[in-house]
Every structure is written in structure tokens, then in C-alpha cells.
Amino acid sequence: MFWHRANNPFLLVALALLPVLIWPSAAAAQSGVDCYSVGSRVAAQNGGQLVQATAEDQGGKTVCRVVVVIPGGNGERPKRAEFVVPAN
């Protein structure tokens, strides 16, 4: 019975499209915002590694919410830092 449901072409198409429908940067790609580049710059400026960069609308302006992991010093744990920067 499970095998029959797994071979349903509509289910397979729906599962294939699911990441496209829920991916947060899809709206950014449509609006021409490149938050990945903005996030890479923010990570480099802070000596960290980019974890996530997503576009958001705040008060009618597009901003990039950037999450960076910054290595800890002297055996400390890495720190998670979040930045909200203009998309341009």
C-alpha cells in the first residue's frame, strides 16, 4: 500500500516543488536582492562564517538578515551573531 502512494506522480511532483515553495530566499531572487553577497561581506568584516542570509521587508524597505558564526578565542565556544543590514 505504501509503495502505491510513493509512486503517485502528483505526490512526487508536490514533494519536488516543496523546497521551492518554502525556500526563504526565493522572494529575494525575484526582487533582485543578493543577500548572499551582503552576508558574505558581513561575515568577512566580522571574521566569521556565513550561516544564513535572507531578505525581509521592514517598513517598506528590503533588508538582509544575516547570521554569522564567529570563532571564540582561548578555547571558547563560537558565537552566533545576527545582523540586519540594508540590501543595497
Short mmCIF file of the C-alpha atoms (twelve columns), coordinates in Angstrom:
data_MODEL
# 
_entry.id   MODEL 
# 
loop_
_atom_site.group_PDB 
_atom_site.id 
_atom_site.type_symbol 
_atom_site.label_atom_id 
_atom_site.label_alt_id 
_atom_site.label_comp_id 
_atom_site.label_asym_id 
_atom_site.label_seq_id 
_atom_site.Cartn_x 
_atom_site.Cartn_y 
_atom_site.Cartn_z 
_atom_site.pdbx_PDB_model_num 
ATOM 1  C CA . MET A 1  0.000  0.000  0.000  1 
ATOM 2  C CA . PHE A 2  2.798  2.447  0.843  1 
ATOM 3  C CA . TRP A 3  4.546  1.592  -2.401 1 
ATOM 4  C CA . HIS A 4  1.466  2.597  -4.372 1 
ATOM 5  C CA . ARG A 5  1.310  6.026  -2.672 1 
ATOM 6  C CA . ALA A 6  5.015  6.621  -3.145 1 
ATOM 7  C CA . ASN A 7  4.657  6.094  -6.891 1 
ATOM 8  C CA . ASN A 8  1.867  8.658  -7.222 1 
ATOM 9  C CA . PRO A 9  3.191  11.179 -9.790 1 
ATOM 10 C CA . PHE A 10 1.296  14.075 -8.213 1 
ATOM 11 C CA . LEU A 11 2.821  13.349 -4.817 1 
ATOM 12 C CA . LEU A 12 6.303  13.161 -6.316 1 
ATOM 13 C CA . VAL A 13 5.831  16.498 -8.115 1 
ATOM 14 C CA . ALA A 14 4.491  18.116 -4.936 1 
ATOM 15 C CA . LEU A 15 7.459  16.843 -2.922 1 
ATOM 16 C CA . ALA A 16 9.877  18.027 -5.593 1 
ATOM 17 C CA . LEU A 17 8.380  21.541 -5.574 1 
ATOM 18 C CA . LEU A 18 8.173  21.830 -1.787 1 
ATOM 19 C CA . PRO A 19 11.681 23.316 -1.295 1 
ATOM 20 C CA . VAL A 20 10.995 25.904 -4.000 1 
ATOM 21 C CA . LEU A 21 7.772  26.955 -2.339 1 
ATOM 22 C CA . ILE A 22 9.168  27.351 1.179  1 
ATOM 23 C CA . TRP A 23 12.730 28.496 0.437  1 
ATOM 24 C CA . PRO A 24 13.094 31.943 2.119  1 
ATOM 25 C CA . SER A 25 15.469 33.394 -0.430 1 
ATOM 26 C CA . ALA A 26 13.082 32.763 -3.335 1 
ATOM 27 C CA . ALA A 27 11.455 36.166 -2.761 1 
ATOM 28 C CA . ALA A 28 14.880 37.766 -2.674 1 
ATOM 29 C CA . ALA A 29 15.785 36.242 -6.032 1 
ATOM 30 C CA . GLN A 30 12.610 37.621 -7.563 1 
ATOM 31 C CA . SER A 31 13.186 41.135 -6.231 1 
ATOM 32 C CA . GLY A 32 16.806 41.242 -7.394 1 
ATOM 33 C CA . VAL A 33 18.269 41.300 -3.862 1 
ATOM 34 C CA . ASP A 34 21.503 39.359 -3.390 1 
ATOM 35 C CA . CYS A 35 21.630 38.771 0.356  1 
ATOM 36 C CA . TYR A 36 24.281 36.083 -0.065 1 
ATOM 37 C CA . SER A 37 26.801 38.682 -1.231 1 
ATOM 38 C CA . VAL A 38 25.764 41.055 1.545  1 
ATOM 39 C CA . GLY A 39 26.074 38.217 4.075  1 
ATOM 40 C CA . SER A 40 29.493 37.199 2.776  1 
ATOM 41 C CA . ARG A 41 30.722 40.764 3.206  1 
ATOM 42 C CA . VAL A 42 29.328 40.983 6.753  1 
ATOM 43 C CA . ALA A 43 30.909 37.636 7.671  1 
ATOM 44 C CA . ALA A 44 34.303 38.719 6.319  1 
ATOM 45 C CA . GLN A 45 34.128 42.042 8.176  1 
ATOM 46 C CA . ASN A 46 33.465 40.223 11.446 1 
ATOM 47 C CA . GLY A 47 35.927 37.366 10.945 1 
ATOM 48 C CA . GLY A 48 33.203 34.746 10.894 1 
ATOM 49 C CA . GLN A 49 31.486 32.248 8.656  1 
ATOM 50 C CA . LEU A 50 28.172 32.928 6.914  1 
ATOM 51 C CA . VAL A 51 25.386 30.619 8.089  1 
ATOM 52 C CA . GLN A 52 22.260 32.239 6.639  1 
ATOM 53 C CA . ALA A 53 21.246 35.315 4.655  1 
ATOM 54 C CA . THR A 54 17.593 36.051 3.920  1 
ATOM 55 C CA . ALA A 55 15.728 39.041 2.546  1 
ATOM 56 C CA . GLU A 56 12.989 40.692 4.590  1 
ATOM 57 C CA . ASP A 57 10.703 43.661 4.230  1 
ATOM 58 C CA . GLN A 58 10.939 46.163 7.101  1 
ATOM 59 C CA . GLY A 59 8.855  49.286 6.797  1 
ATOM 60 C CA . GLY A 60 8.722  49.089 3.012  1 
ATOM 61 C CA . LYS A 61 12.494 48.664 2.672  1 
ATOM 62 C CA . THR A 62 14.248 45.429 1.815  1 
ATOM 63 C CA . VAL A 63 16.890 44.354 4.309  1 
ATOM 64 C CA . CYS A 64 19.057 41.277 4.658  1 
ATOM 65 C CA . ARG A 65 19.001 39.308 7.907  1 
ATOM 66 C CA . VAL A 66 22.451 37.738 8.160  1 
ATOM 67 C CA . VAL A 67 23.515 35.035 10.626 1 
ATOM 68 C CA . VAL A 68 27.253 34.618 11.182 1 
ATOM 69 C CA . VAL A 69 29.213 32.232 13.408 1 
ATOM 70 C CA . ILE A 70 32.278 33.922 14.886 1 
ATOM 71 C CA . PRO A 71 35.029 31.681 16.308 1 
ATOM 72 C CA . GLY A 72 35.629 32.021 20.033 1 
ATOM 73 C CA . GLY A 73 39.051 32.857 21.377 1 
ATOM 74 C CA . ASN A 74 41.075 30.994 24.009 1 
ATOM 75 C CA . GLY A 75 39.089 27.761 23.698 1 
ATOM 76 C CA . GLU A 76 35.701 29.462 23.994 1 
ATOM 77 C CA . ARG A 77 32.705 28.311 22.004 1 
ATOM 78 C CA . PRO A 78 31.901 30.051 18.726 1 
ATOM 79 C CA . LYS A 79 29.369 32.840 18.950 1 
ATOM 80 C CA . ARG A 80 26.271 33.248 16.791 1 
ATOM 81 C CA . ALA A 81 25.728 36.838 15.660 1 
ATOM 82 C CA . GLU A 82 22.743 38.186 13.761 1 
ATOM 83 C CA . PHE A 83 22.854 41.369 11.676 1 
ATOM 84 C CA . VAL A 84 20.138 43.259 9.835  1 
ATOM 85 C CA . VAL A 85 21.686 45.329 7.052  1 
ATOM 86 C CA . PRO A 86 20.304 47.248 4.057  1 
ATOM 87 C CA . ALA A 87 20.007 45.082 0.970  1 
ATOM 88 C CA . ASN A 88 21.964 47.518 -1.212 1 
# 
